[in-house]
């Protein structure tokens, strides 16, 4: 009798844990869909200005950066960009798109970025702050799986 109660309790707990994990996975998927839409709009606008489109765009959980650009012309963007104000999201995407032309952080690269974001230095500082905010946020920690 007692043991069966324990079993019911354990099954109940497992159910809670599984449904919570499922909830986080759903939230992640939803964030990803919302983010994808915003990213597509910004890419359309900024790629037109820069004159080059990315090959593929990946949205990923990235532990140490907002985004990156590969030599194959693929962009990898962090799912946590979903937390950013639109102007900072725009800056990150512009930054990565500029790497399609300049795969470095040369003067020419920053000139490209500055065309779209004359205040890019301020935005870079803003991003550092947002990195701390997002990565210490309980909800995001849950979404990202701890
Ligand atoms: Zn860069």
Boltz pocket constraint, residues with backbone or C-beta under 6 A from the ligand:
constraints:
  - pocket:
      binder: B
      contacts: [[A, 95], [A, 99], [A, 104], [A, 105]]
      max_distance: 6.0
